[in-house]
Amino acid sequence: MSTATISATPPPPSAGTSGRTGRLFALTGAIVGVIYGYDTGSISGALVFLSKDFHLTETEKGLVNSILVFGSIVGALIGGKLADALGRKAAMLIVAGSYAVFVALSAAAPNVVVLDAVRFLLGVAIGISIVAAPLYIAESTPARIRGASVAAYQVATVAGIVLTYFVNWGLSGGGHWRWMLGLSAIPAALVLIPLFRLPDTPRWYVLKGRTERAVEVMAMTDPDVDPRAEVAAVGAALAEESGGSARSLLRKPYARAAFFVIGLGFFCQITGINAVTYYSPQIFEEMGFTGNGQNFLLPSFVQLASLAATVLAILIIDRLGRRVVLLCGIGTMVVMLGVLTAVFGSGELHGTMTWVGFGAILLFTAAFNFGFGSLIWVYASEAFPAQLRSTGASVMLTADLVANLLIAQFFPSLMAWAGAARTFAALGVLALAALAFATVTAPETKGRQLEEIQGYWRNGGRWPVAGEPEPVGAAPLGKSAVPPTASS
């Protein structure tokens, strides 16, 4: 590092300041993740009781779930543009405030029409959050721990789902569905306090031409790099891209990346994880767990196992790599769906067979969170360069949510029409297709800088070899350049 560079770089923050900033990032990300998880799972218990209060049919039950997912699709579509235009931080503030307002209104809903309307708006907030939160974390985290940091958001999400099932069980005796839905308004309001104190991400500041601010924040968030050189590299990557529209994803060199993330997002949900999340009390009741609130309590243990699986994924994701974790998770899902097909097809839903079914649900859910659940956020944040990152995340998660919408709306009707055995068999076939897709397309990005990963997609889905000529239209990797906005 030259003397000129040192003198031009703002003084680094003290170790204490850096530590406090890092903890604040972790705290806000964790709280938003917990709230998202809670709001996703709270309807599973509440639906049992509000269905009786509002006299819902099977189709109307599906709509209560799917309307939130439909809102999430809208939110995901606008989330990227919102995060680019207003900033990752502003998007997070909008999310937290919306959570606080809409969960409180859903708890006070006088009828199913009002409930559906409010849940649609809550879904919009959720859609924005699942784009903005991983972006915010990924763009503020050193490369050596980025995988674990983004996956930690999934840990918080699973922790929120665990919490909601225990709350549902505790409140099930009195049928207090309004409390089940409304309790998360409190932490949603509280998380606004640390969010106001945090800066935006260095990459967003570069995107907006605020280079000096980007250098300051880079020094606060990543002690492993020269902040000015890293900001220059980010600016160079931005300058190479022609635009951040969805149309850009369909052109070389990122069409291959778009195909990968869209497919991964769709398979993540179409394999049925949210059938368990949304309808687990009904699934366990059909298995024969009916006494002493077992159908409410057992999902809590399922999600505890999922939490442990997610923590395990975080511990190994930056050591063993993304592909090993992803493929092991999906492979286990395939096996467990086969077991569930056999359990429901046996016609002996009692005794040992019932507990085998419970174990299969537990391992299926844990495997999802170990593989898909932990990796979808990582790949969404890593697959594209800075100027396309939020758009790419929006497209990926829109595919994810479209599949989620199909599961949320049609799973109850499919169970009633085709039976549980055929339903889980169909999910097993889809999981097998997901395993084949991931095996062929998923790259290993462990330890790579976000800008470096561009080279993989430029090179036709192969990591460039030293001495190889650059692909046509590609800029050399590893070269730093001051972006056009640096002098403005």
PAMARRO-746016 format. One line per 8 residues: their letters; for each residue x, y, z of C-alpha. Coordinates in Angstrom, 2 decimals, decimal comma. Layout:
N
A) X:Y:Z ~ ...
END
This chain:
488
MSTATISA) 0,00:0,00:0,00 ~ 1,48:3,36:-0,99 ~ 1,83:6,36:1,31 ~ -0,48:8,34:-0,98 ~ -3,16:5,72:-0,67 ~ -2,89:5,71:3,10 ~ -3,18:9,46:3,34 ~ -6,15:9,51:0,99
TPPPPSAG) -8,06:6,90:2,93 ~ -10,19:8,10:5,86 ~ -8,91:6,96:9,25 ~ -10,27:3,50:10,01 ~ -12,75:3,15:12,82 ~ -11,50:1,82:16,10 ~ -11,87:-1,86:16,89 ~ -14,64:-1,02:19,30
TSGRTGRL) -16,55:0,97:16,71 ~ -16,17:-1,78:14,12 ~ -17,39:-4,33:16,64 ~ -20,42:-2,28:17,57 ~ -21,29:-1,73:13,90 ~ -20,99:-5,43:13,15 ~ -23,17:-6,39:16,11 ~ -25,78:-3,86:15,06
FALTGAIV) -25,91:-5,30:11,55 ~ -26,27:-8,80:13,01 ~ -28,96:-7,69:15,45 ~ -31,18:-6,00:12,89 ~ -30,80:-8,81:10,35 ~ -31,65:-11,40:13,00 ~ -34,72:-9,54:14,25 ~ -36,10:-8,99:10,74
GVIYGYDT) -35,49:-12,67:10,00 ~ -37,28:-13,76:13,18 ~ -40,27:-11,54:12,35 ~ -40,41:-12,88:8,79 ~ -40,31:-16,46:10,08 ~ -42,95:-15,79:12,71 ~ -45,33:-14,16:10,25 ~ -44,82:-17,02:7,80
GSISGALV) -45,65:-19,70:10,35 ~ -48,24:-18,01:12,56 ~ -51,10:-18,75:10,18 ~ -50,60:-22,52:10,57 ~ -52,13:-22,52:14,05 ~ -54,40:-19,53:13,61 ~ -56,02:-21,06:10,51 ~ -57,47:-23,94:12,53
FLSKDFHL) -59,48:-21,53:14,70 ~ -60,24:-18,63:12,38 ~ -61,59:-21,14:9,84 ~ -64,27:-22,03:12,37 ~ -64,96:-18,40:13,31 ~ -65,25:-17,30:9,67 ~ -66,75:-20,62:8,39 ~ -64,12:-21,10:5,68
TETEKGLV) -64,17:-23,75:2,93 ~ -61,00:-25,61:1,86 ~ -60,57:-23,20:-1,05 ~ -60,96:-20,19:1,27 ~ -58,39:-21,67:3,64 ~ -55,98:-21,88:0,74 ~ -56,72:-18,27:-0,17 ~ -55,86:-17,03:3,34
NSILVFGS) -52,39:-18,47:2,80 ~ -51,97:-17,76:-0,90 ~ -53,07:-14,11:-0,71 ~ -50,03:-13,39:1,46 ~ -47,81:-15,17:-1,05 ~ -49,40:-13,22:-3,91 ~ -48,57:-10,01:-2,08 ~ -45,04:-11,33:-1,59
IVGALIGG) -44,69:-11,74:-5,36 ~ -45,64:-8,10:-5,84 ~ -43,18:-7,09:-3,13 ~ -40,38:-9,15:-4,64 ~ -41,00:-7,59:-8,07 ~ -40,70:-4,06:-6,71 ~ -38,19:-4,86:-3,95 ~ -35,14:-4,67:-6,17
KLADALGR) -36,06:-1,33:-7,72 ~ -37,00:0,05:-4,30 ~ -33,68:-1,09:-2,81 ~ -31,79:0,50:-5,72 ~ -33,73:3,76:-5,76 ~ -34,09:4,47:-2,04 ~ -31,32:2,31:-0,62 ~ -31,08:-1,02:1,16
KAAMLIVA) -31,50:0,70:4,52 ~ -34,62:2,63:3,47 ~ -36,17:-0,57:2,13 ~ -35,51:-2,26:5,47 ~ -37,14:0,62:7,34 ~ -40,23:0,35:5,12 ~ -40,35:-3,39:5,78 ~ -40,12:-3,11:9,55
GSYAVFVA) -42,76:-0,36:9,75 ~ -45,10:-2,29:7,46 ~ -44,69:-5,46:9,53 ~ -45,67:-3,59:12,68 ~ -48,79:-2,06:11,14 ~ -50,14:-4,94:9,09 ~ -49,73:-7,75:11,61 ~ -51,60:-5,63:14,15
LSAAAPNV) -54,39:-5,02:11,63 ~ -54,59:-8,71:10,72 ~ -55,10:-9,58:14,39 ~ -58,01:-7,14:14,56 ~ -59,68:-8,25:11,29 ~ -63,50:-8,45:11,70 ~ -64,02:-10,83:8,76 ~ -62,12:-12,86:6,18
VVLDAVRF) -62,35:-10,14:3,49 ~ -60,48:-7,64:5,69 ~ -58,06:-10,36:6,78 ~ -57,24:-11,24:3,17 ~ -56,73:-7,57:2,26 ~ -54,37:-6,94:5,16 ~ -52,48:-10,19:4,55 ~ -51,94:-9,11:0,95
LLGVAIGI) -50,29:-5,89:2,16 ~ -48,27:-7,84:4,72 ~ -47,18:-10,08:1,87 ~ -45,92:-7,07:-0,09 ~ -43,75:-6,14:2,90 ~ -42,47:-9,72:3,13 ~ -41,62:-9,72:-0,59 ~ -39,58:-6,55:-0,21
SIVAAPLY) -37,81:-7,95:2,85 ~ -36,67:-11,18:1,21 ~ -34,99:-9,10:-1,49 ~ -33,63:-6,24:0,63 ~ -32,45:-8,09:3,76 ~ -30,07:-10,57:2,07 ~ -28,74:-7,77:-0,15 ~ -28,13:-5,58:2,88
IAESTPAR) -26,25:-8,37:4,67 ~ -24,27:-9,63:1,66 ~ -23,09:-6,16:0,63 ~ -21,88:-5,33:4,13 ~ -20,00:-8,56:4,95 ~ -16,40:-9,66:4,25 ~ -16,08:-12,40:1,59 ~ -14,53:-14,91:4,01
IRGASVAA) -17,70:-15,04:6,15 ~ -20,34:-13,83:3,69 ~ -21,87:-17,27:3,16 ~ -22,32:-17,83:6,88 ~ -23,59:-14,28:7,45 ~ -26,28:-14,50:4,77 ~ -27,22:-18,00:5,91 ~ -27,56:-16,63:9,45
YQVATVAG) -30,61:-14,75:8,17 ~ -32,12:-18,18:7,46 ~ -31,29:-19,25:11,04 ~ -33,25:-16,28:12,32 ~ -36,12:-17,09:9,97 ~ -36,29:-20,68:11,21 ~ -36,05:-19,43:14,80 ~ -39,10:-17,26:14,09
IVLTYFVN) -41,00:-20,28:12,76 ~ -39,99:-22,31:15,85 ~ -41,26:-19,50:18,04 ~ -44,59:-19,26:16,25 ~ -45,30:-22,99:16,68 ~ -44,64:-22,84:20,42 ~ -46,83:-19,74:20,65 ~ -49,55:-21,50:18,63
WGLSGGGH) -49,38:-24,51:20,94 ~ -49,51:-22,31:24,05 ~ -52,52:-20,37:22,77 ~ -54,34:-23,32:21,16 ~ -56,21:-24,24:24,33 ~ -58,22:-21,04:24,13 ~ -58,23:-20,72:20,35 ~ -56,59:-17,27:20,56
WRWMLGLS) -55,83:-16,89:16,87 ~ -55,74:-13,09:17,02 ~ -52,85:-13,18:19,48 ~ -51,11:-15,76:17,32 ~ -51,15:-13,37:14,37 ~ -50,51:-10,09:16,17 ~ -47,64:-10,65:18,61 ~ -44,88:-9,92:16,09
AIPAALVL) -45,95:-6,28:15,83 ~ -43,89:-5,51:18,96 ~ -40,42:-6,60:17,72 ~ -41,20:-5,13:14,29 ~ -41,63:-1,72:15,89 ~ -38,53:-2,12:18,07 ~ -36,19:-3,04:15,19 ~ -36,73:0,41:13,70
IPLFRLPD) -34,44:1,82:16,42 ~ -31,18:0,07:15,39 ~ -32,08:0,38:11,70 ~ -32,11:4,17:11,94 ~ -28,55:4,08:13,32 ~ -27,04:1,95:10,56 ~ -25,52:3,26:7,30 ~ -26,43:1,91:3,88
TPRWYVLK) -24,14:-0,55:2,09 ~ -20,87:0,53:0,40 ~ -22,02:-0,86:-2,94 ~ -25,24:1,16:-2,88 ~ -23,27:4,33:-2,12 ~ -21,03:3,59:-5,13 ~ -24,12:2,95:-7,24 ~ -25,32:6,46:-6,35
GRTERAVE) -21,94:8,12:-6,89 ~ -21,26:8,72:-3,18 ~ -17,75:7,28:-3,36 ~ -16,25:8,91:-0,25 ~ -19,15:7,71:1,88 ~ -18,69:4,25:0,39 ~ -15,03:4,25:1,45 ~ -15,97:5,27:5,00
VMAMTDPD) -18,58:2,53:5,33 ~ -16,31:-0,08:3,69 ~ -13,70:0,68:6,36 ~ -16,36:0,12:9,04 ~ -17,75:-3,12:7,63 ~ -14,80:-5,01:6,09 ~ -11,46:-4,82:7,95 ~ -9,91:-7,36:5,56
VDPRAEVA) -9,59:-5,03:2,55 ~ -8,15:-1,68:1,55 ~ -11,43:0,27:1,53 ~ -10,46:2,68:-1,25 ~ -9,15:-0,08:-3,53 ~ -12,21:-2,23:-2,87 ~ -14,59:0,65:-3,60 ~ -12,68:1,30:-6,84
AVGAALAE) -13,12:-2,37:-7,79 ~ -16,84:-2,16:-7,09 ~ -17,05:1,00:-9,19 ~ -15,23:-0,69:-12,06 ~ -17,68:-3,58:-11,94 ~ -20,59:-1,14:-12,01 ~ -19,11:0,72:-14,96 ~ -18,86:-2,49:-16,98
ESGGSARS) -22,58:-3,15:-16,79 ~ -24,99:-1,44:-19,19 ~ -27,98:-1,43:-16,90 ~ -29,88:-3,05:-14,06 ~ -33,14:-3,97:-15,81 ~ -34,64:-7,45:-15,91 ~ -34,04:-7,45:-19,67 ~ -30,30:-7,37:-18,97
LLRKPYAR) -30,60:-10,76:-17,30 ~ -31,70:-12,33:-20,58 ~ -28,58:-11,23:-22,45 ~ -25,04:-12,58:-22,34 ~ -23,06:-13,00:-20,20 ~ -25,67:-13,35:-17,44 ~ -28,45:-15,31:-19,14 ~ -26,92:-18,52:-17,76
AAFFVIGL) -26,89:-17,04:-14,24 ~ -30,51:-15,96:-14,64 ~ -31,53:-19,47:-15,73 ~ -29,79:-20,91:-12,68 ~ -31,28:-18,59:-10,07 ~ -34,81:-18,70:-11,54 ~ -34,73:-22,50:-11,59 ~ -33,29:-22,70:-8,08
GFFCQITG) -35,91:-20,30:-6,75 ~ -38,78:-22,25:-8,33 ~ -37,55:-25,68:-7,17 ~ -36,94:-24,34:-3,67 ~ -40,69:-23,97:-3,09 ~ -42,39:-26,32:-5,53 ~ -40,88:-29,26:-3,62 ~ -43,34:-28,53:-0,81
INAVTYYS) -41,61:-27,03:2,22 ~ -44,37:-24,52:2,86 ~ -47,01:-27,23:2,66 ~ -45,49:-28,34:5,98 ~ -45,07:-24,78:7,28 ~ -48,63:-23,67:6,47 ~ -50,57:-26,89:7,07 ~ -48,55:-28,97:9,55
PQIFEEMG) -51,34:-29,19:12,20 ~ -53,64:-30,69:9,55 ~ -50,89:-33,04:8,25 ~ -50,12:-34,35:11,73 ~ -53,80:-34,74:12,50 ~ -54,17:-36,89:9,38 ~ -51,21:-38,96:10,57 ~ -53,11:-39,70:13,76
FTGNGQNF) -51,65:-37,15:16,18 ~ -54,78:-35,70:17,75 ~ -54,53:-35,98:21,55 ~ -53,30:-33,29:23,97 ~ -52,63:-30,77:21,23 ~ -49,98:-33,01:19,61 ~ -50,74:-31,65:16,15 ~ -49,76:-28,17:17,43
LLPSFVQL) -46,77:-29,23:19,55 ~ -44,99:-31,62:17,17 ~ -44,36:-28,94:14,50 ~ -42,34:-27,09:17,14 ~ -39,90:-30,00:17,40 ~ -39,77:-30,27:13,61 ~ -38,66:-26,65:13,42 ~ -36,16:-27,06:16,26
ASLAATVL) -34,49:-29,79:14,21 ~ -34,56:-27,42:11,23 ~ -32,90:-24,73:13,31 ~ -30,12:-27,17:14,26 ~ -29,70:-28,14:10,59 ~ -29,43:-24,49:9,56 ~ -26,80:-23,80:12,23 ~ -24,85:-26,84:11,00
AILIIDRL) -25,02:-25,50:7,45 ~ -23,63:-22,16:8,60 ~ -20,74:-23,87:10,37 ~ -19,66:-25,77:7,26 ~ -20,87:-23,65:4,32 ~ -17,65:-21,65:4,04 ~ -15,49:-24,76:4,64 ~ -17,04:-27,55:2,56
GRRVVLLC) -18,60:-25,22:0,00 ~ -22,03:-24,37:-1,36 ~ -22,53:-27,38:-3,67 ~ -21,95:-30,07:-1,04 ~ -24,41:-28,48:1,36 ~ -27,05:-27,87:-1,32 ~ -26,91:-31,34:-2,90 ~ -26,90:-33,18:0,43
GIGTMVVM) -29,96:-31,23:1,53 ~ -31,97:-31,85:-1,65 ~ -30,96:-35,52:-1,76 ~ -32,26:-36,07:1,76 ~ -35,53:-34,34:0,83 ~ -36,01:-36,82:-2,03 ~ -35,56:-39,79:0,32 ~ -37,90:-38,41:2,99
LGVLTAVF) -40,66:-37,66:0,48 ~ -40,38:-41,29:-0,60 ~ -40,79:-42,39:3,02 ~ -43,87:-40,16:3,44 ~ -45,39:-41,62:0,29 ~ -44,91:-45,11:1,74 ~ -46,31:-44,12:5,15 ~ -49,51:-42,58:3,78
GSGELHGT) -49,84:-45,33:1,20 ~ -49,61:-48,09:3,81 ~ -53,06:-47,34:5,22 ~ -51,71:-48,05:8,74 ~ -51,51:-44,61:10,31 ~ -51,01:-45,75:13,89 ~ -48,25:-46,98:16,16 ~ -44,77:-47,27:14,64
MTWVGFGA) -45,82:-46,11:11,18 ~ -47,16:-42,85:12,62 ~ -43,82:-42,07:14,25 ~ -41,97:-43,00:11,06 ~ -44,09:-40,37:9,31 ~ -43,23:-37,83:11,98 ~ -39,52:-38,59:11,57 ~ -39,80:-38,21:7,80
ILLFTAAF) -41,48:-34,79:8,15 ~ -38,80:-33,74:10,64 ~ -35,90:-34,83:8,41 ~ -37,52:-33,42:5,25 ~ -37,89:-30,00:6,85 ~ -34,40:-30,10:8,38 ~ -32,90:-31,12:5,02 ~ -34,66:-28,23:3,28
NFGFGSLI) -33,24:-25,72:5,74 ~ -29,79:-27,31:5,56 ~ -29,68:-27,07:1,75 ~ -32,22:-24,92:-0,05 ~ -33,08:-22,75:2,93 ~ -29,50:-21,79:3,71 ~ -28,24:-21,50:0,13 ~ -31,01:-19,64:-1,69
WVYASEAF) -30,12:-16,39:0,07 ~ -26,43:-16,91:-0,61 ~ -26,86:-17,63:-4,32 ~ -29,38:-14,80:-4,74 ~ -26,84:-12,33:-3,39 ~ -23,78:-13,80:-5,17 ~ -24,92:-14,63:-8,69 ~ -24,88:-11,14:-10,23
PAQLRSTG) -22,70:-8,01:-10,26 ~ -23,67:-5,04:-8,13 ~ -25,80:-3,26:-10,71 ~ -27,83:-6,41:-11,44 ~ -27,77:-7,93:-7,97 ~ -31,04:-6,56:-6,65 ~ -32,84:-7,19:-9,95 ~ -31,50:-10,75:-10,05
ASVMLTAD) -32,56:-11,35:-6,47 ~ -36,04:-10,05:-7,28 ~ -36,37:-12,36:-10,30 ~ -35,13:-15,38:-8,36 ~ -37,41:-14,79:-5,41 ~ -40,36:-14,06:-7,68 ~ -39,91:-17,56:-9,14 ~ -39,67:-18,87:-5,58
LVANLLIA) -42,89:-17,11:-4,60 ~ -44,83:-18,22:-7,69 ~ -44,08:-21,82:-6,70 ~ -45,00:-20,98:-3,10 ~ -48,32:-19,54:-4,31 ~ -49,14:-22,80:-6,08 ~ -48,34:-24,84:-2,96 ~ -50,23:-22,52:-0,60
QFFPSLMA) -53,39:-22,42:-2,71 ~ -53,66:-25,98:-3,99 ~ -52,06:-28,25:-1,36 ~ -55,22:-28,60:0,81 ~ -57,40:-29,31:-2,22 ~ -54,84:-31,75:-3,66 ~ -54,67:-33,65:-0,37 ~ -58,47:-33,92:-0,32
WAGAARTF) -58,76:-34,91:-4,00 ~ -55,73:-37,16:-4,66 ~ -54,88:-38,28:-1,14 ~ -51,73:-37,77:0,91 ~ -49,73:-40,62:-0,66 ~ -50,11:-39,36:-4,24 ~ -49,53:-35,76:-3,14 ~ -46,20:-36,55:-1,46
AALGVLAL) -45,20:-38,81:-4,36 ~ -45,67:-35,88:-6,75 ~ -43,54:-33,68:-4,49 ~ -40,88:-36,42:-4,48 ~ -40,70:-36,39:-8,28 ~ -40,27:-32,61:-8,22 ~ -37,53:-32,90:-5,59 ~ -35,70:-35,44:-7,77
AALAFATV) -35,88:-32,97:-10,68 ~ -34,50:-30,28:-8,36 ~ -31,57:-32,51:-7,44 ~ -30,72:-33,06:-11,11 ~ -31,01:-29,34:-11,86 ~ -28,73:-28,31:-8,98 ~ -26,17:-30,98:-9,82 ~ -25,80:-29,62:-13,35
TAPETKGR) -26,05:-25,87:-12,75 ~ -24,94:-24,87:-9,22 ~ -21,46:-23,26:-9,11 ~ -19,07:-23,37:-6,16 ~ -18,49:-19,77:-5,04 ~ -16,85:-20,41:-1,67 ~ -14,35:-17,67:-0,77 ~ -14,82:-15,68:-3,99
QLEEIQGY) -15,27:-11,92:-4,03 ~ -18,67:-10,82:-5,34 ~ -17,08:-9,10:-8,34 ~ -14,86:-12,13:-9,04 ~ -17,88:-14,40:-9,44 ~ -18,81:-12,49:-12,60 ~ -15,94:-14,27:-14,35 ~ -17,64:-17,65:-13,90
WRNGGRWP) -20,73:-16,55:-15,82 ~ -18,73:-14,63:-18,44 ~ -16,79:-17,80:-19,09 ~ -19,83:-19,92:-19,94 ~ -20,26:-21,48:-16,50 ~ -16,55:-22,27:-15,93 ~ -14,02:-20,59:-13,68 ~ -11,41:-18,83:-15,86
VAGEPEPV) -8,02:-20,52:-15,99 ~ -4,90:-18,40:-15,59 ~ -3,56:-17,44:-19,00 ~ -6,85:-18,09:-20,79 ~ -8,01:-15,29:-23,10 ~ -10,88:-13,23:-21,75 ~ -14,30:-14,09:-23,23 ~ -15,58:-11,60:-25,79
GAAPLGKS) -17,17:-8,60:-24,11 ~ -15,63:-9,36:-20,73 ~ -13,45:-7,03:-18,74 ~ -10,36:-8,43:-17,01 ~ -10,90:-9,46:-13,43 ~ -8,95:-8,10:-10,53 ~ -8,25:-4,71:-12,09 ~ -9,23:-1,69:-10,08
AVPPTASS) -10,59:1,40:-11,73 ~ -12,12:4,53:-10,35 ~ -15,75:4,72:-11,43 ~ -16,92:7,67:-13,52 ~ -18,78:9,03:-10,51 ~ -15,72:9,05:-8,23 ~ -14,79:12,64:-9,06 ~ -18,29:14,01:-8,90
END
